[in-house]
Amino acid sequence: MGGRRAGILRAVRDAPLPPAAAACLVFVASGAVLVLEILGIRLLAPYVGLTLETTTTIIGTVLAGIAAGAALGGRAADRMDARRLLPELLIGGALLAIGIVPLVRTLGAGVQGGGDGAALAVTLVALFPSAAVLSAVTPTVAKLQLRDLDATGSVVGRLSAWATAGGLVGTFATGFVVVPLLPTDVAVFAVGGALLVLGIGLALHDGARSRRAAAGLAAGAMVVGAATLAAGSPCDAETAYHCARVERDGASGRILVLDDLQHSYVDLRDPRRLEFDYTRWIGDAIDGVAAPGARLDAVFLGGGGFTLPRYLAATRPGSRSRVLEVDGPLVDLARERLALRTSRALRVRVGDARVTLRDEPDASADVVVGDAFGGRAVPWHLATVEFARAVRRVLRPGGVYAVNVIDAGPLDLARAVGATLLQVFGDVVLVAHRDGAGGPDGGNLVFVASPTRVPPAARVGSRAALVLGRAAVARVAAGADPLRDDDAPADQLLTPV
């Protein structure tokens, strides 16, 4: 009798999974890895920044986890009971996923600003393990399904297709649904919870021992989940692009921080106060376009804390500003925490400036200010010759285009931006801090360009800054290739500050 029962149990254990169940398991596990990868990038951004290099580091590390999981999972499935291994992988992956948030919050605080090396270290600890464990699901399911050598190609191909479909759905769902609707830590917890439910459901079919193990793991998940919720979030708002927060600086000073960078300083009582040097330099350029008090029409590429549009409204009443900002929730945060008040004189249009600038009439602006950033670099498509020509179309003949650039070291990005502007505009001026040799130093550099000639008053560059005219800018940019739509490696040219 006992032998018969053992034989039945062995037959059940060795039976392949139903095709629909097998497809569902690899679909969910693979999709979860891609969801966690995208959410992991957002979790890490406040600590290591969001550049092409840090993003590439995170993606590459997760891919390494996928490769390791596939190889080791297949080896484990050959040596162990695959049917029992499967729920353990799902439950283990769930626990590791739920633990991502407290791990990133804890480790990130210690490596803040560490760049690529920090991104690699935190990703190896927080994201690599979950990617590896969940990626072991597919070869384990394949082991259960393979019963006929003549059907090996069909089984492996079918499971591979479902795993890829899961990754695709996970990617699109995260970008278009999850990120806009849920805070990142809640989304990570939801993914882990779904995996946990699936894993426990499978474990409950494996007898009392598996039930006890499942109960213990569920209890562990609750503890990790509590740590996740207790970890909180460093963000006042999680937009589609940034972890944004507002920090106090005295009674009326506010600093807008996007990911790990201070982007704007706003004085709620005195909008004429420009705290950061680069905003002062751009303010000088605006002041020099026309006589004091004269009304100006301005277009701002990037809103941030809306420091400069408010400065223009305060110093030149009656002026009109159009702000092109890609991040709608950031505008909402500026209204809630930075006292932004839009009106007919200060209008905001949400959308990518490369697209929305097309709707600005020809020769309609006295000033265009470029202060849009993707991490530390000017978005590449807003730094090309083609885009500069679009800006020139909007400018009036005597108008100016002021562009903020962040760079350091050999200033390769700044030199390329200078070469680009020299291709399009009749006059280009550079305002920067002075290095030890008397040349432009790293940090924020502001280019001021005009279709004809930058007004002398806009060249002043207050606060002991270095001001270089067109000839000197040409010498600085010598040897640099202008950025074009088909060749604009802005992120790669950027030297970290």
Secondary structure, DSSP 8 states (H G I E B T S, - for coil): -HHHHHHHHHHHHHS---HHHHHHHHHHHHHHHHHHHHHHHHHHHHHH---HHHHHHHHHHHHHHHHHHHHHHHHHHHHS-HHHHHHHHHHHHHHHHHTHHHHHHHHHHHSTT-HHHHHHHHHHHHTHHHHHHHHTHHHHHHHHH---GGGHHHHHHHHHHHHHHHHHHHHHHIIIIIHHHS-HHHHHHHHHHHHHHHHHHHHTTS-HHHHHHHHHHHHHHHHHHHHHHHH--S-SEE-SS-EEEEEEETTTEEEEEETTEEEEEEESS-TT---SHHHHHHHHHHHTTSSTT---EEEEE--TT-HHHHHHHHHSTT-EEEEEES-HHHHHHHHHHS-----SSEEEEES-HHHHGGGS-TT-EEEEEE---BTTB--GGGSSHHHHHHHHHHEEEEEEEEEEEEE-TT-HHHHHHHHHHHHH-SEEEEEE-B-TTSSB-SEEEEEEEESS---GGGG--TTT-EEE-HHHHHHHHTT----BTTB--HHHH----
